[in-house]
Every structure is written in C-alpha cells, then in structure tokens.
C-alpha cells in the first residue's frame, strides 16, 4: 500500500467553485478538450448516479468542490466512505466537466476522479477519470473494481440547499 489511512488530512487540499451545466458534452467537444485521449465509450455513455447522488438537482448552477485525497491505495468503497465522513458527496461526471472548464491545470497535478455516477460497458461498471500524463490531457473511464492509487484526488461536492 502507498501509505497509511492515518495520514488523511483533516482539511481539504483546496476548495473550488465552478459553474456546472448538467449535460455530457458531445464527443467532438470532448476530443477538443482532451486531445490526447477520450475513451471511445463516451460516444454512447449513459451515466447512472449512485444512490447518494440520485436526487441531485440538474439545474445549472455554481457548485463548490473540494478534493478528498486518501494518500494510499484504496477501494471504491473506501473512497466513498471517506467522502461521506467529510459530509461531502461524490461529484457527478457533469460536475467533473464543469470543474475542468474552470480549472484545466488541476489535472496536470494529479488524476481526478468523479465517483458519483457509473456507466456499464460489457457488464462492468466504470467512472469518469481525468489525467494528464506524458501524452497530454486524457478523459478515461476507470473500472470501479480496481484499486485507486494514492495519487488520485476524488472530486467531491459540498452539499447545499440545491443538491
């Protein structure tokens, strides 16, 4: 394992505010924004919110975000549990896209994950995942059964009256 759960910080790395439109951009827009790679699944993707995100308002608005950084390898369940412990909820893919529009440099610092919705492809569940590696900006789908490495940041949303 890449670290200890005891190293979790009590304070978020940063907080962010971005305008969110609750729609998945068209494939040509995604390819423009993520020129190194867009998972081909995005041309037919239908995200389904996880239980804690099912009733989230889809009204366009400003959303306040923060990262949850575990600092060690962790399962999806562990990441979701830590998000919940901090009185946050996992970001939806549409929120991840809104975040990226305002803060495109953030993905150069670390991979960013939105756990609030999954998509099923050939019987496996995936989540939206941004990274910038040696090839450039990438929009991926990550299989939720796999372990997240300690450098990932889970994008989380502060609850408010509209969410």
Secondary structure, 3 states (H helix, E strand, C coil): CCCCHHHCCCCCCCEEEEEECCCCCCHHHHHHHCCCEECHHHHCCCCEECHHHCCCCCCCEEEEEEEECCCCCECHHHHHHHHHHCCEEECCHHHHHHHHHHCCCHHHHCCEEEEEEEEEECCEEEEEEEEEECCEEEEEEEECCCCECCCCEEEEEECCCCC
